[in-house]
Amino acid sequence: MRKLKLQVQMTIDGYIARPDGSMDWAVTNWDDELKDYIGKITDPVDCIVLGRKLAEGFIPYWSGVAADKDNPDTDAGKKFTNTHKVVFTNTLAESKWKHTVLAKGEIADEINALKRQDGGDIIAYGGAGFVSSLIKHNLIDEYHLLINPNALGKGMAIFSELNNQLNLVPKDAHDYPCGIVVLCYKSKRS
């Protein structure tokens, strides 16, 4: 069965965005060590799952990066652009992006169907609502939490929709020169 990974930046007080959705607090000048770590977790990925709101910015952004030969992140842009993507939506009628299909069914059914398919790892990116749904249904097998060195006091959280305690197993923790600490956990059921 394929593994679903979550990679998300968050503050030390557990928020992935300000209340208005902005992420101006996020560390973006990643050092080479952190870029290598991200490369290791994304290399085996052949499917990206996204919420519609994030997809509308994520897909065009990375397509632009992929097309810009002078951008230092061109290779990452190509990886994200050419990887099969599944966008979860209730509002879009058809996909407007290459290598992208829409999922309109129940999130747990759709994700479990993807996990049962042959292929590499699946990685989730998304806003608070989408990621919260994945967590609520205990669909994530591996959490890669990029903890930024700041606190917001309030904002968008991803663990607030839990109905029951979520038990995780620590897998790894590492601090990086750019100030981010990566905490990696596995689902206890994995």
VOKEVO-140936 format. One record per atom (N, C-alpha, C, O): atom name; residue in one letter; x, y, z. Coordinates in steps of 0.2 Angstrom, whole numbers, always signed. Layout:
BEGIN
PT atomo residuo  east north    up
PT    CA       A     X     Y     Z
...
***
This chain:
BEGIN
PT atomo residuo  east north    up
PT     N       M    +4    -6    +0
PT    CA       M    +0    +0    +0
PT     C       M    +4    +6    +0
PT     O       M   +10    +6    +3
PT     N       R    +3   +11    -4
PT    CA       R    +6   +17    -4
PT     C       R    +6   +21    +2
PT     O       R    +1   +21    +6
PT     N       K   +11   +25    +3
PT    CA       K   +11   +29   +10
PT     C       K    +9   +37    +8
PT     O       K   +11   +39    +3
PT     N       L    +5   +40   +12
PT    CA       L    +3   +47   +12
PT     C       L    +7   +51   +17
PT     O       L    +7   +50   +23
PT     N       K   +11   +56   +14
PT    CA       K   +15   +60   +18
PT     C       K   +12   +67   +18
PT     O       K    +9   +69   +13
PT     N       L   +13   +70   +24
PT    CA       L   +11   +77   +24
PT     C       L   +18   +81   +25
PT     O       L   +21   +80   +30
PT     N       Q   +18   +87   +21
PT    CA       Q   +24   +91   +22
PT     C       Q   +21   +98   +23
PT     O       Q   +17  +100   +19
PT     N       V   +22  +101   +29
PT    CA       V   +19  +108   +30
PT     C       V   +23  +112   +35
PT     O       V   +26  +109   +39
PT     N       Q   +23  +118   +33
PT    CA       Q   +27  +123   +38
PT     C       Q   +22  +125   +43
PT     O       Q   +16  +127   +41
PT     N       M   +24  +126   +49
PT    CA       M   +20  +129   +54
PT     C       M   +24  +132   +60
PT     O       M   +30  +132   +60
PT     N       T   +20  +136   +64
PT    CA       T   +23  +140   +69
PT     C       T   +24  +135   +75
PT     O       T   +22  +130   +75
PT     N       I   +28  +138   +80
PT    CA       I   +29  +134   +86
PT     C       I   +23  +133   +90
PT     O       I   +23  +129   +94
PT     N       D   +18  +137   +89
PT    CA       D   +12  +137   +92
PT     C       D    +6  +133   +88
PT     O       D    +1  +134   +90
PT     N       G    +9  +130   +83
PT    CA       G    +4  +125   +79
PT     C       G    +0  +128   +74
PT     O       G    -5  +125   +72
PT     N       Y    +1  +134   +71
PT    CA       Y    -3  +137   +66
PT     C       Y    +1  +136   +59
PT     O       Y    +7  +137   +58
PT     N       I    -3  +135   +54
PT    CA       I    +0  +135   +47
PT     C       I    -1  +141   +43
PT     O       I    +2  +142   +37
PT     N       A    -5  +146   +46
PT    CA       A    -6  +152   +42
PT     C       A    -9  +157   +48
PT     O       A   -12  +155   +53
PT     N       R    -9  +163   +46
PT    CA       R   -12  +168   +50
PT     C       R   -20  +168   +49
PT     O       R   -22  +164   +45
PT     N       P   -24  +171   +53
PT    CA       P   -31  +170   +52
PT     C       P   -34  +172   +45
PT     O       P   -39  +169   +43
PT     N       D   -30  +176   +42
PT    CA       D   -32  +178   +35
PT     C       D   -29  +174   +30
PT     O       D   -30  +175   +24
PT     N       G   -26  +169   +32
PT    CA       G   -23  +164   +27
PT     C       G   -16  +166   +25
PT     O       G   -12  +162   +21
PT     N       S   -13  +171   +27
PT    CA       S    -6  +173   +25
PT     C       S    -1  +169   +28
PT     O       S    -2  +167   +34
PT     N       M    +5  +169   +25
PT    CA       M   +10  +165   +28
PT     C       M   +17  +169   +27
PT     O       M   +22  +166   +26
PT     N       D   +16  +176   +28
PT    CA       D   +22  +180   +28
PT     C       D   +27  +179   +33
PT     O       D   +33  +181   +33
PT     N       W   +25  +175   +38
PT    CA       W   +30  +173   +44
PT     C       W   +34  +167   +42
PT     O       W   +39  +166   +45
PT     N       A   +33  +163   +37
PT    CA       A   +36  +157   +35
PT     C       A   +43  +158   +32
PT     O       A   +44  +163   +28
PT     N       V   +48  +154   +35
PT    CA       V   +55  +155   +32
PT     C       V   +55  +152   +25
PT     O       V   +53  +146   +24
PT     N       T   +58  +156   +21
PT    CA       T   +58  +154   +14
PT     C       T   +65  +153   +11
PT     O       T   +66  +150    +6
PT     N       N   +70  +156   +15
PT    CA       N   +77  +155   +12
PT     C       N   +80  +149   +15
PT     O       N   +84  +149   +20
PT     N       W   +78  +143   +13
PT    CA       W   +80  +137   +15
PT     C       W   +87  +136   +14
PT     O       W   +89  +137    +8
PT     N       D   +91  +133   +18
PT    CA       D   +98  +131   +17
PT     C       D   +98  +124   +13
PT     O       D   +93  +121   +12
PT     N       D  +104  +123   +11
PT    CA       D  +105  +117    +7
PT     C       D  +103  +110   +10
PT     O       D  +101  +106    +7
PT     N       E  +105  +110   +17
PT    CA       E  +103  +104   +21
PT     C       E   +95  +103   +21
PT     O       E   +93   +97   +20
PT     N       L   +91  +108   +22
PT    CA       L   +84  +107   +22
PT     C       L   +82  +105   +15
PT     O       L   +77  +101   +14
PT     N       K   +84  +109   +10
PT    CA       K   +82  +107    +3
PT     C       K   +84  +100    +2
PT     O       K   +80   +96    -2
PT     N       D   +90   +97    +4
PT    CA       D   +91   +90    +3
PT     C       D   +86   +85    +7
PT     O       D   +84   +80    +4
PT     N       Y   +84   +87   +13
PT    CA       Y   +79   +83   +16
PT     C       Y   +73   +83   +12
PT     O       Y   +70   +78   +12
PT     N       I   +70   +89   +10
PT    CA       I   +64   +89    +6
PT     C       I   +65   +85    +0
PT     O       I   +60   +82    -2
PT     N       G   +71   +85    -3
PT    CA       G   +72   +81    -9
PT     C       G   +71   +74    -8
PT     O       G   +68   +70   -12
PT     N       K   +74   +72    -2
PT    CA       K   +73   +65    +0
PT     C       K   +66   +62    +1
PT     O       K   +64   +57    +0
PT     N       I   +62   +67    +4
PT    CA       I   +55   +65    +5
PT     C       I   +51   +65    -1
PT     O       I   +45   +62    -2
PT     N       T   +53   +70    -6
PT    CA       T   +48   +70   -12
PT     C       T   +51   +66   -18
PT     O       T   +47   +65   -22
PT     N       D   +57   +64   -18
PT    CA       D   +59   +60   -23
PT     C       D   +55   +54   -25
PT     O       D   +53   +52   -30
PT     N       P   +53   +50   -19
PT    CA       P   +49   +44   -21
PT     C       P   +41   +45   -22
PT     O       P   +37   +41   -23
PT     N       V   +40   +52   -22
PT    CA       V   +33   +54   -23
PT     C       V   +31   +54   -31
PT     O       V   +35   +57   -35
PT     N       D   +25   +51   -32
PT    CA       D   +23   +51   -39
PT     C       D   +16   +53   -39
PT     O       D   +12   +53   -45
PT     N       C   +13   +56   -34
PT    CA       C    +6   +59   -34
PT     C       C    +6   +64   -28
PT     O       C    +8   +63   -22
PT     N       I    +3   +70   -30
PT    CA       I    +2   +75   -25
PT     C       I    -5   +76   -24
PT     O       I    -9   +76   -29
PT     N       V    -8   +77   -18
PT    CA       V   -15   +78   -17
PT     C       V   -15   +85   -14
PT     O       V   -11   +87    -9
PT     N       L   -20   +89   -16
PT    CA       L   -20   +96   -14
PT     C       L   -28   +98   -13
PT     O       L   -32   +95   -16
PT     N       G   -29  +102    -9
PT    CA       G   -36  +106    -9
PT     C       G   -36  +111   -14
PT     O       G   -31  +113   -17
PT     N       R   -42  +112   -16
PT    CA       R   -43  +117   -22
PT     C       R   -40  +123   -21
PT     O       R   -37  +126   -25
PT     N       K   -41  +126   -15
PT    CA       K   -39  +133   -14
PT     C       K   -31  +133   -15
PT     O       K   -29  +138   -18
PT     N       L   -28  +129   -12
PT    CA       L   -20  +129   -13
PT     C       L   -18  +128   -20
PT     O       L   -14  +131   -23
PT     N       A   -22  +123   -23
PT    CA       A   -20  +121   -30
PT     C       A   -20  +127   -35
PT     O       A   -16  +128   -39
PT     N       E   -25  +132   -33
PT    CA       E   -26  +137   -38
PT     C       E   -20  +142   -38
PT     O       E   -18  +146   -43
PT     N       G   -16  +142   -32
PT    CA       G    -9  +146   -32
PT     C       G    -3  +141   -33
PT     O       G    +1  +143   -37
PT     N       F    -3  +135   -30
PT    CA       F    +2  +131   -31
PT     C       F    +4  +128   -38
PT     O       F   +10  +129   -40
PT     N       I    -1  +126   -41
PT    CA       I    +0  +123   -48
PT     C       I    +3  +129   -53
PT     O       I    +8  +127   -56
PT     N       P    +0  +134   -54
PT    CA       P    +3  +140   -58
PT     C       P   +10  +142   -56
PT     O       P   +14  +144   -60
PT     N       Y   +11  +143   -49
PT    CA       Y   +17  +145   -46
PT     C       Y   +23  +140   -49
PT     O       Y   +28  +143   -51
PT     N       W   +22  +134   -47
PT    CA       W   +27  +129   -49
PT     C       W   +28  +128   -56
PT     O       W   +33  +127   -59
PT     N       S   +23  +129   -60
PT    CA       S   +23  +129   -67
PT     C       S   +28  +135   -70
PT     O       S   +32  +134   -74
PT     N       G   +27  +141   -67
PT    CA       G   +31  +146   -68
PT     C       G   +38  +145   -66
PT     O       G   +43  +147   -70
PT     N       V   +40  +142   -61
PT    CA       V   +46  +141   -58
PT     C       V   +50  +136   -63
PT     O       V   +55  +136   -65
PT     N       A   +46  +131   -65
PT    CA       A   +48  +126   -70
PT     C       A   +51  +129   -76
PT     O       A   +55  +126   -79
PT     N       A   +47  +134   -79
PT    CA       A   +48  +137   -85
PT     C       A   +54  +142   -85
PT     O       A   +57  +144   -90
PT     N       D   +56  +144   -79
PT    CA       D   +61  +149   -78
PT     C       D   +68  +146   -77
PT     O       D   +70  +143   -71
PT     N       K   +72  +145   -82
PT    CA       K   +78  +142   -82
PT     C       K   +83  +145   -77
PT     O       K   +88  +142   -75
PT     N       D   +82  +151   -76
PT    CA       D   +87  +155   -71
PT     C       D   +85  +154   -64
PT     O       D   +88  +157   -59
PT     N       N   +79  +151   -62
PT    CA       N   +77  +150   -56
PT     C       N   +81  +145   -52
PT     O       N   +81  +139   -55
PT     N       P   +83  +146   -46
PT    CA       P   +87  +140   -43
PT     C       P   +83  +134   -41
PT     O       P   +85  +129   -40
PT     N       D   +76  +135   -41
PT    CA       D   +72  +130   -39
PT     C       D   +68  +127   -46
PT     O       D   +63  +123   -45
PT     N       T   +71  +128   -52
PT    CA       T   +69  +125   -58
PT     C       T   +67  +117   -57
PT     O       T   +62  +115   -60
PT     N       D   +72  +114   -54
PT    CA       D   +71  +106   -54
PT     C       D   +65  +104   -50
PT     O       D   +61  +100   -51
PT     N       A   +64  +108   -44
PT    CA       A   +58  +107   -40
PT     C       A   +52  +109   -43
PT     O       A   +47  +105   -43
PT     N       G   +52  +114   -47
PT    CA       G   +47  +116   -51
PT     C       G   +45  +111   -56
PT     O       G   +39  +109   -57
PT     N       K   +50  +108   -59
PT    CA       K   +48  +102   -64
PT     C       K   +45   +96   -61
PT     O       K   +41   +93   -63
PT     N       K   +48   +95   -55
PT    CA       K   +45   +89   -51
PT     C       K   +38   +90   -50
PT     O       K   +34   +86   -51
PT     N       F   +36   +96   -47
PT    CA       F   +29   +97   -45
PT     C       F   +25   +98   -51
PT     O       F   +19   +96   -51
PT     N       T   +27  +101   -56
PT    CA       T   +23  +102   -62
PT     C       T   +22   +95   -66
PT     O       T   +16   +94   -68
PT     N       N   +27   +91   -66
PT    CA       N   +26   +85   -70
PT     C       N   +23   +79   -66
PT     O       N   +21   +74   -69
PT     N       T   +23   +80   -59
PT    CA       T   +20   +74   -55
PT     C       T   +12   +74   -56
PT     O       T    +9   +80   -56
PT     N       H    +9   +68   -56
PT    CA       H    +2   +68   -56
PT     C       H    -1   +71   -50
PT     O       H    +2   +70   -44
PT     N       K    -6   +75   -51
PT    CA       K    -9   +78   -45
PT     C       K   -17   +77   -45
PT     O       K   -20   +76   -50
PT     N       V   -19   +76   -39
PT    CA       V   -26   +75   -37
PT     C       V   -29   +81   -33
PT     O       V   -26   +82   -28
PT     N       V   -33   +85   -36
PT    CA       V   -36   +91   -32
PT     C       V   -43   +89   -30
PT     O       V   -47   +87   -33
PT     N       F   -44   +90   -23
PT    CA       F   -50   +89   -20
PT     C       F   -54   +95   -20
PT     O       F   -52  +101   -18
PT     N       T   -60   +95   -23
PT    CA       T   -64  +100   -24
PT     C       T   -72   +99   -24
PT     O       T   -74   +93   -26
PT     N       N   -76  +103   -22
PT    CA       N   -83  +103   -23
PT     C       N   -86  +108   -28
PT     O       N   -92  +108   -30
PT     N       T   -81  +112   -30
PT    CA       T   -84  +118   -34
PT     C       T   -81  +117   -42
PT     O       T   -85  +120   -46
PT     N       L   -75  +115   -43
PT    CA       L   -73  +114   -50
PT     C       L   -76  +109   -54
PT     O       L   -78  +103   -51
PT     N       A   -78  +110   -60
PT    CA       A   -81  +105   -64
PT     C       A   -76  +101   -68
PT     O       A   -77   +95   -70
PT     N       E   -71  +104   -70
PT    CA       E   -65  +101   -73
PT     C       E   -59  +104   -72
PT     O       E   -58  +109   -70
PT     N       S   -53  +100   -73
PT    CA       S   -47  +102   -71
PT     C       S   -44  +107   -77
PT     O       S   -45  +105   -83
PT     N       K   -41  +112   -75
PT    CA       K   -38  +117   -79
PT     C       K   -31  +116   -80
PT     O       K   -28  +120   -83
PT     N       W   -28  +111   -77
PT    CA       W   -21  +110   -76
PT     C       W   -19  +103   -79
PT     O       W   -22   +99   -79
PT     N       K   -13  +103   -82
PT    CA       K   -10   +97   -85
PT     C       K    -8   +93   -79
PT     O       K    -6   +95   -73
PT     N       H    -8   +86   -80
PT    CA       H    -6   +81   -75
PT     C       H   -10   +81   -69
PT     O       H    -8   +79   -63
PT     N       T   -17   +84   -69
PT    CA       T   -21   +85   -64
PT     C       T   -28   +82   -65
PT     O       T   -31   +83   -70
PT     N       V   -30   +78   -60
PT    CA       V   -37   +76   -60
PT     C       V   -41   +79   -54
PT     O       V   -38   +81   -49
PT     N       L   -47   +79   -54
PT    CA       L   -51   +81   -48
PT     C       L   -54   +75   -45
PT     O       L   -56   +70   -48
PT     N       A   -55   +76   -38
PT    CA       A   -58   +71   -34
PT     C       A   -64   +75   -30
PT     O       A   -63   +80   -27
PT     N       K   -70   +72   -31
PT    CA       K   -76   +75   -29
PT     C       K   -79   +70   -23
PT     O       K   -84   +73   -21
PT     N       G   -77   +64   -22
PT    CA       G   -80   +60   -18
PT     C       G   -78   +61   -10
PT     O       G   -74   +66    -9
PT     N       E   -80   +57    -6
PT    CA       E   -78   +57    +1
PT     C       E   -70   +57    +2
PT     O       E   -67   +52    -2
PT     N       I   -67   +61    +6
PT    CA       I   -60   +61    +6
PT     C       I   -57   +55    +8
PT     O       I   -52   +53    +5
PT     N       A   -60   +51   +13
PT    CA       A   -57   +45   +15
PT     C       A   -57   +40   +10
PT     O       A   -52   +36    +9
PT     N       D   -63   +39    +6
PT    CA       D   -63   +35    +1
PT     C       D   -58   +36    -5
PT     O       D   -55   +31    -7
PT     N       E   -58   +42    -7
PT    CA       E   -53   +44   -12
PT     C       E   -46   +43   -10
PT     O       E   -42   +40   -14
PT     N       I   -44   +45    -4
PT    CA       I   -37   +44    -2
PT     C       I   -35   +36    -2
PT     O       I   -30   +34    -4
PT     N       N   -40   +33    +1
PT    CA       N   -39   +25    +2
PT     C       N   -38   +22    -5
PT     O       N   -34   +17    -6
PT     N       A   -42   +24   -10
PT    CA       A   -42   +22   -16
PT     C       A   -35   +23   -19
PT     O       A   -32   +19   -23
PT     N       L   -33   +29   -18
PT    CA       L   -26   +31   -21
PT     C       L   -20   +27   -18
PT     O       L   -16   +25   -21
PT     N       K   -21   +26   -11
PT    CA       K   -16   +22    -8
PT     C       K   -16   +14   -10
PT     O       K   -11   +11   -10
PT     N       R   -21   +12   -12
PT    CA       R   -22    +5   -15
PT     C       R   -19    +4   -22
PT     O       R   -17    -1   -24
PT     N       Q   -18   +10   -25
PT    CA       Q   -15    +9   -32
PT     C       Q    -8    +8   -32
PT     O       Q    -5    +9   -27
PT     N       D    -5    +5   -37
PT    CA       D    +2    +4   -38
PT     C       D    +5   +11   -39
PT     O       D    +2   +15   -42
PT     N       G   +11   +11   -36
PT    CA       G   +15   +18   -37
PT     C       G   +19   +19   -31
PT     O       G   +20   +16   -26
PT     N       G   +22   +25   -32
PT    CA       G   +26   +28   -26
PT     C       G   +22   +31   -21
PT     O       G   +16   +30   -20
PT     N       D   +26   +35   -17
PT    CA       D   +23   +39   -11
PT     C       D   +18   +44   -14
PT     O       D   +19   +46   -20
PT     N       I   +13   +46   -10
PT    CA       I    +9   +52   -11
PT     C       I   +11   +57    -6
PT     O       I   +12   +55    +0
PT     N       I   +11   +63    -8
PT    CA       I   +12   +69    -3
PT     C       I    +6   +74    -3
PT     O       I    +3   +75    -8
PT     N       A    +4   +76    +3
PT    CA       A    -1   +81    +3
PT     C       A    +2   +88    +5
PT     O       A    +6   +89    +9
PT     N       Y    -1   +93    +1
PT    CA       Y    +0  +100    +3
PT     C       Y    -7  +103    +3
PT     O       Y   -12  +100    -1
PT     N       G    -8  +108    +7
PT    CA       G   -15  +110    +7
PT     C       G   -16  +116   +12
PT     O       G   -12  +117   +17
PT     N       G   -21  +119   +12
PT    CA       G   -23  +123   +17
PT     C       G   -26  +120   +23
PT     O       G   -26  +114   +23
PT     N       A   -27  +124   +28
PT    CA       A   -29  +121   +35
PT     C       A   -36  +116   +34
PT     O       A   -36  +111   +37
PT     N       G   -41  +118   +30
PT    CA       G   -47  +114   +30
PT     C       G   -45  +107   +27
PT     O       G   -47  +102   +29
PT     N       F   -41  +107   +21
PT    CA       F   -40  +101   +18
PT     C       F   -36   +96   +22
PT     O       F   -37   +90   +23
PT     N       V   -30   +99   +25
PT    CA       V   -26   +95   +29
PT     C       V   -29   +93   +35
PT     O       V   -28   +87   +38
PT     N       S   -33   +97   +38
PT    CA       S   -37   +95   +44
PT     C       S   -42   +89   +43
PT     O       S   -42   +84   +47
PT     N       S   -45   +89   +37
PT    CA       S   -49   +83   +35
PT     C       S   -45   +77   +34
PT     O       S   -47   +71   +36
PT     N       L   -39   +77   +31
PT    CA       L   -34   +71   +31
PT     C       L   -33   +69   +38
PT     O       L   -33   +63   +39
PT     N       I   -31   +73   +43
PT    CA       I   -29   +72   +49
PT     C       I   -35   +69   +53
PT     O       I   -35   +64   +56
PT     N       K   -41   +72   +52
PT    CA       K   -47   +70   +56
PT     C       K   -49   +62   +54
PT     O       K   -51   +59   +58
PT     N       H   -47   +61   +48
PT    CA       H   -49   +54   +46
PT     C       H   -43   +49   +46
PT     O       H   -43   +43   +44
PT     N       N   -38   +51   +50
PT    CA       N   -32   +47   +51
PT     C       N   -29   +44   +44
PT     O       N   -28   +38   +44
PT     N       L   -28   +48   +39
PT    CA       L   -26   +46   +33
PT     C       L   -19   +47   +31
PT     O       L   -16   +44   +27
PT     N       I   -15   +51   +36
PT    CA       I    -8   +52   +35
PT     C       I    -4   +47   +38
PT     O       I    -5   +45   +44
PT     N       D    +1   +45   +34
PT    CA       D    +5   +39   +37
PT     C       D   +12   +42   +40
PT     O       D   +15   +40   +44
PT     N       E   +14   +48   +37
PT    CA       E   +20   +51   +39
PT     C       E   +19   +59   +39
PT     O       E   +17   +62   +34
PT     N       Y   +21   +62   +45
PT    CA       Y   +20   +69   +46
PT     C       Y   +27   +72   +45
PT     O       Y   +32   +70   +49
PT     N       H   +28   +77   +41
PT    CA       H   +35   +81   +41
PT     C       H   +33   +88   +42
PT     O       H   +31   +92   +38
PT     N       L   +34   +90   +49
PT    CA       L   +31   +96   +51
PT     C       L   +38  +101   +51
PT     O       L   +42  +100   +55
PT     N       L   +37  +106   +47
PT    CA       L   +43  +111   +47
PT     C       L   +41  +117   +52
PT     O       L   +38  +121   +50
PT     N       I   +44  +116   +58
PT    CA       I   +42  +121   +63
PT     C       I   +47  +127   +62
PT     O       I   +53  +127   +63
PT     N       N   +43  +133   +61
PT    CA       N   +47  +139   +60
PT     C       N   +48  +142   +67
PT     O       N   +44  +141   +72
PT     N       P   +53  +147   +68
PT    CA       P   +55  +150   +74
PT     C       P   +51  +156   +76
PT     O       P   +53  +161   +77
PT     N       N   +44  +155   +75
PT    CA       N   +40  +161   +77
PT     C       N   +33  +158   +80
PT     O       N   +31  +152   +79
PT     N       A   +30  +162   +83
PT    CA       A   +23  +161   +86
PT     C       A   +18  +166   +84
PT     O       A   +20  +172   +84
PT     N       L   +12  +164   +83
PT    CA       L    +7  +169   +80
PT     C       L    +2  +171   +86
PT     O       L    -1  +176   +85
PT     N       G    +0  +166   +90
PT    CA       G    -5  +167   +95
PT     C       G   -12  +165   +93
PT     O       G   -16  +163   +97
PT     N       K   -13  +166   +86
PT    CA       K   -19  +164   +83
PT     C       K   -18  +163   +76
PT     O       K   -14  +166   +73
PT     N       G   -22  +159   +73
PT    CA       G   -21  +157   +66
PT     C       G   -25  +151   +64
PT     O       G   -30  +149   +67
PT     N       M   -23  +148   +58
PT    CA       M   -26  +142   +56
PT     C       M   -22  +136   +58
PT     O       M   -16  +135   +57
PT     N       A   -26  +132   +62
PT    CA       A   -23  +126   +64
PT     C       A   -25  +120   +60
PT     O       A   -30  +120   +57
PT     N       I   -21  +114   +60
PT    CA       I   -23  +108   +57
PT     C       I   -25  +102   +61
PT     O       I   -28   +97   +59
PT     N       F   -24  +103   +68
PT    CA       F   -26   +98   +72
PT     C       F   -32   +99   +76
PT     O       F   -34   +95   +80
PT     N       S   -36  +105   +75
PT    CA       S   -42  +107   +79
PT     C       S   -48  +103   +77
PT     O       S   -53  +103   +81
PT     N       E   -48   +99   +72
PT    CA       E   -54   +95   +70
PT     C       E   -54   +88   +72
PT     O       E   -59   +84   +71
PT     N       L   -49   +86   +76
PT    CA       L   -49   +79   +79
PT     C       L   -55   +78   +83
PT     O       L   -57   +82   +88
PT     N       N   -58   +72   +83
PT    CA       N   -63   +70   +87
PT     C       N   -60   +65   +92
PT     O       N   -63   +65   +98
PT     N       N   -55   +62   +91
PT    CA       N   -51   +58   +96
PT     C       N   -44   +59   +96
PT     O       N   -41   +63   +92
PT     N       Q   -41   +57  +101
PT    CA       Q   -33   +58  +102
PT     C       Q   -30   +54   +96
PT     O       Q   -32   +49   +93
PT     N       L   -25   +58   +93
PT    CA       L   -21   +55   +87
PT     C       L   -14   +53   +90
PT     O       L   -11   +57   +93
PT     N       N   -12   +47   +90
PT    CA       N    -6   +44   +92
PT     C       N    -1   +44   +87
PT     O       N    -2   +40   +82
PT     N       L    +5   +47   +88
PT    CA       L   +10   +46   +83
PT     C       L   +16   +44   +86
PT     O       L   +17   +44   +92
PT     N       V   +21   +41   +82
PT    CA       V   +27   +38   +84
PT     C       V   +33   +43   +81
PT     O       V   +33   +44   +75
PT     N       P   +37   +46   +85
PT    CA       P   +43   +50   +83
PT     C       P   +47   +46   +78
PT     O       P   +49   +40   +80
PT     N       K   +49   +49   +73
PT    CA       K   +53   +45   +68
PT     C       K   +60   +49   +68
PT     O       K   +65   +46   +67
PT     N       D   +60   +56   +68
PT    CA       D   +66   +60   +67
PT     C       D   +65   +67   +69
PT     O       D   +59   +69   +69
PT     N       A   +70   +70   +71
PT    CA       A   +70   +77   +72
PT     C       A   +76   +80   +71
PT     O       A   +82   +77   +72
PT     N       H   +76   +86   +67
PT    CA       H   +83   +89   +65
PT     C       H   +82   +97   +65
PT     O       H   +77   +99   +62
PT     N       D   +87  +100   +67
PT    CA       D   +87  +108   +66
PT     C       D   +91  +109   +60
PT     O       D   +96  +106   +59
PT     N       Y   +89  +115   +57
PT    CA       Y   +93  +117   +51
PT     C       Y   +95  +124   +52
PT     O       Y   +92  +128   +55
PT     N       P  +101  +126   +49
PT    CA       P  +104  +133   +49
PT     C       P   +99  +138   +48
PT     O       P  +100  +144   +51
PT     N       C   +94  +137   +44
PT    CA       C   +89  +143   +42
PT     C       C   +84  +144   +48
PT     O       C   +81  +149   +47
PT     N       G   +84  +140   +53
PT    CA       G   +80  +141   +59
PT     C       G   +74  +136   +59
PT     O       G   +71  +136   +64
PT     N       I   +73  +132   +54
PT    CA       I   +68  +128   +54
PT     C       I   +70  +121   +58
PT     O       I   +75  +119   +57
PT     N       V   +65  +119   +62
PT    CA       V   +66  +112   +65
PT     C       V   +61  +107   +62
PT     O       V   +55  +109   +62
PT     N       V   +63  +102   +59
PT    CA       V   +59   +97   +56
PT     C       V   +57   +91   +61
PT     O       V   +62   +88   +64
PT     N       L   +51   +90   +62
PT    CA       L   +49   +85   +67
PT     C       L   +45   +80   +62
PT     O       L   +40   +82   +59
PT     N       C   +48   +74   +62
PT    CA       C   +44   +69   +58
PT     C       C   +41   +63   +62
PT     O       C   +45   +61   +67
PT     N       Y   +35   +62   +61
PT    CA       Y   +31   +57   +65
PT     C       Y   +28   +52   +60
PT     O       Y   +26   +54   +55
PT     N       K   +27   +46   +62
PT    CA       K   +23   +41   +59
PT     C       K   +17   +40   +62
PT     O       K   +16   +40   +68
PT     N       S   +12   +38   +59
PT    CA       S    +5   +36   +62
PT     C       S    +7   +30   +66
PT     O       S   +10   +25   +63
PT     N       K    +4   +29   +71
PT    CA       K    +5   +23   +75
PT     C       K    +2   +17   +72
PT     O       K    +4   +11   +73
PT     N       R    -3   +18   +67
PT    CA       R    -5   +12   +64
PT     C       R    -1   +10   +58
PT     O       R    -2    +4   +55
PT     N       S    +4   +14   +56
PT    CA       S    +8   +12   +50
PT     C       S   +13    +7   +52
PT     O       S   +17    +5   +48
***
